[in-house]
């Protein structure tokens, strides 16, 4: 299909569509490459579950234990586990 055979209204609509698509693409690229400016909320990635009953295996339970999670992994479990800051505490 050649552009010279299109009606003038269709040509204008096609040009507007191309300009909009180009501007949206440029905005998306700017958003991906812009540097981070200023301070950001730093939510601690460490959580503590306090006074929990931890089942180690069937029949073996640690009562009133603390479970420390860091970045989605269990870091420490026990009755006398140190609680350090910053962390989000959840009493069970």
C-alpha positions, 0 to 999 in steps of 0.5 A: 500500500502506498501512502499517496493513495490514502485520503488526506484524513487518513494521512493526518491520522497516521501521522498523529498516531506515529507521533504519539507512539514515538512520544510514549516510547521516549517517555518509557525510555526516560523512566527506565534510565532516569537516576534516583534522586533524593531519599527513599523509604527504606523498609527493613528486610528483617522480620522477627516472629516473637513467642512462637511455637516452632515445630522442628519435626513431629513431636519436637516443638520449641515453645516461646521461641523467636524466629528471625527472617532476613530477606526471605530466609530464616536467619536464626531460631531459638528461645534466646535469639538476639533482636537487633534493629531495624526489624519489624516485630510480630508477636504471636 
